[in-house]
Amino acid sequence: MSMLSKHTHQQQAQLAAYCRDGETPTLEGITAGRIATYRRLVFNNVRDALDRSYPLAKNALRTKEWAVLVNDFFEQHRCAHPQIWRMPEELIGFVEHNQASLKVKHPFIIDLLTFEWKEIELHMMPNKSIPKVACKDPRKDAWVLNPEHEIMRFSYPVHQKNARMITPSDQGDYHCLGFRDQTEGKVHFINLTPLLANILELLAEAALPIETAYNKATAQSDVSTAYSDVAPALFTFYEKMQVKGLFIR
């Protein structure tokens, strides 16, 4: 329960509302002309957090478009996260529900914001328990996926292409996996085919030998290529991604 008096709480609420909408309130003890400093400082913190979190989106939009979006978000959105580093995540929902014209002009914008936020989320996520395994031979032993990962699906290739170059003709079904290297903490992203995304989802559910995972994945799709034909490419993928930390060895 708050220890503040009702009057003090009202004064704080009025100051907070002013910082958001700029409509000067009647407050006790303020010096004329100085209250604007509070709004400027709060706005600068919000703007800087959004700029740092979404450099690709900022670059994809025109300077005025980004400035208007940030200002609209600041004035209209009531943030739920008390931590400043998590606040930018709420921009995604704000654009989804309040920026119809922006989405029409830039249909990739939700995908791009989501992609950029996932890098932050993966980097900041709590450490997960790492399985202790002994995959001595990836041709026979189970492949164990790094649990600190996420598979994403996009309608636009925001993980592959400069957003300014994306056109409506690029719309499709794209898959991307992001994971955190447990040694260095670096976040990596890799493009996935639909089949490879399905295989990795199966591996995330349970450590399986690759042949088992491949056969299960192909049984759920229209892929008819025999395992023996793709096995060399899968082993090459394993070795490359194991070095980067996607697979536990």
N, C-alpha and C positions, 0 to 999 in steps of 0.2 A: 504494500500500500504506500502511495506517495506521502512524504512528510511535508510537502509544500502546502501552503494555504491555498484556498480556492482562488483568492485574488492573485497570488503570485503565479499560479498555474495559468490563469487567464492572461496575465501580462506576457508570459513566455509564449503562449499559443499565438497571441497577436504578433509578437516579434517574428515567430516562425512563419506565420502567414505572410507577413510583409516581405520576408526574405524570398518567398516563393513568387508572389504576384506583384510586388512593388507598390502596393497601395498603402500609403503612409498611415499608420495607426496612431491612436492617442495613447501614448505610453508615459508613465511617470519616470522622471529622472533622466530623460534623454536630452542631449544637447542638439539644438537645431542644426541641421546640415550634416551631422555626423552619423546619423542612423544608416545612411546609404552605404557606409563602409561595411556594415554587417552583411547586407545583401550582396555587395560586390565580392566579398571574401568567400561567402558560401557558394555563390555562382561560379567563381573561379575554381573552387575545389571540385564541383560537379563537372564542369566543362573539362578540366584537366584529366579527371578520371575517365571520362568518356573518350577523350582524344587518345589517351594511352591504351585504352582497351580495344578501340576500333580504328586503328590507323588505316586499314584497307578500305573500310566503309567510308571513312572521312575522305580518302583519296578518290573513291569511286563517285562520290557526289560532288556537285558544284559547291564552291566555298559558301555561297549564300544558303544552299539547301541544307548543308550540315549545320550552319549557324542557326537557322530557323528550327531545325529538328532539336538541337540541344536546348534552345530557348523554350520551345514548346514542352519538352520533357520536363525541364526545370519548373516551369510555371504550372503545368497541369497535372503532373504525376505525383502521387503521394507514395514515397518510397517505403517499402516494407522492411528491407534489410537494414539493420543498424550498423553493419560494417561497410565502410566506404568502398572496400575493394570488391564487394559483392553487388553494390548498387548498380553498376553498369549492366548487369544481367537483365535488369528490369526494362532496359531500353528495348529489348526484343519484343516483349509483350506489348509495350507501348506502341511501337510501330505497327505490330500486327493488328491492334484493335483501334488505333486512332490516326493512322497515317495512310488512308486509302489511296490518295492521289500519289503519294510517294511510291507505294507498292505498284501502282499501275505504270508509273514512269520507269521504275527500276524493279522489275519483278524478281530479281535475284537478291534483293536487299535482306530478306529474312534469312535466307541461306547463308549469306555472307556474315551477317551479325552472329548467327549461331556458330559458324565455323570459327570465327575469331574468339568468341567467348569460350568455346570448348578448350582452346589452348590454355586459357587462364584457369579454367576449372580443373583440367587435368594436372596442371602444374601445382595447383594449390590443394588438391584433394588429399584427404588423410591417407597415410600409408596403409596399404593392405597387406595382409599376411601372405608371404611368398611361399609357395609349396616347395618342399625339399624333395627333389627328384634326381634321378640319374638316367638321363636320356643319352646313353652311350652311343646308340646307333639310331639316328632319326629314320632310317629305312624300316626299322622293326619296332622300336620303342615308342611309347606314347609321346605325343607333342603336348607340352604344357605351356599354355598361353600366360603371359604376364597379366595378372588381374587388374593392373592399373591401365586400363584401356577403354575405349568406347568406339563402337562402329556406328557411323553416321550415314544417313541417306539424304541426298540433296536432289533438287530438281534442276539445279544449274551447277556447272563445274567450277564452283568458287574456290576449290582447293587446287585447281589445275591452271586456271586462266586469270589473267588480269581482269578484274571486274569491269573495267572500262571497255574491254573488248568483248564482253559477253552480250549476245544478242538473243532475241526470242527464239531463233532457230537452234540455239544451244539447249533448249529445254529438253530434259530427258530423265533418265534414271541413273544417278551416280552414287557410288559407294566410296566411303573414305574411312580409314581407321586411324585413330589417334592413340598414342600410348606414351607413357612416361618412362624414360630410361632410369632405372632404379639406382644406377651408379652415379650419374651426373645430374639427374633430375630434369634433363632436357626432354621436351615434348617433340615427338616425331609424328608426321602424318604420311600415310601412304595411300595411293589410289588402289581401289579394289575392283575386280570384276564381280558381277553378281554371284557367280559360282564361288569365288574365293571368299567373298563376304559370308556366304552360307557355310563354307567349311570352317571358317574362323569362329562363327557363332556356335557351331557344334563343338569345337575344341574348347570354347569358353564354358560350355555346359559341363563337359567332362573330358579329361585327358584321354585322347584316343590315338591309336596308330594312324598315320596319315591315310593309309589305304582304306581303313574303316570309315574315316571321316569323309573321304572322297566318294566312296560308294554310297554313303548315306545322303550326301549332298546331291549327287547326280540322280538318285532315285526320286528326289523332290523337285527335279527340274527336267528340262527337255534335252539336257546334254547327254550325248551317247558315246563320247570319246572314251576309250578304254583307259583304265588307270595306268597301265604299262606305257601308254603313249605320252602321258603328261608327267609321269613320276620324276624324270630328270629335272624338269622345270620346277617342280614342287620342292625337290631337295635343294636346288640352287636358291630358291626363295627362302627356305628354312635357314640355310647357312648365312645368308646375307642378313636376314632379320634377327637371327640369334645374336649376331655380333652387336646389333643395335639395341638389343634388349627386349625384343618382342616375345621371344621364347625363352623359357627357363631351362637351363641345362645342368 
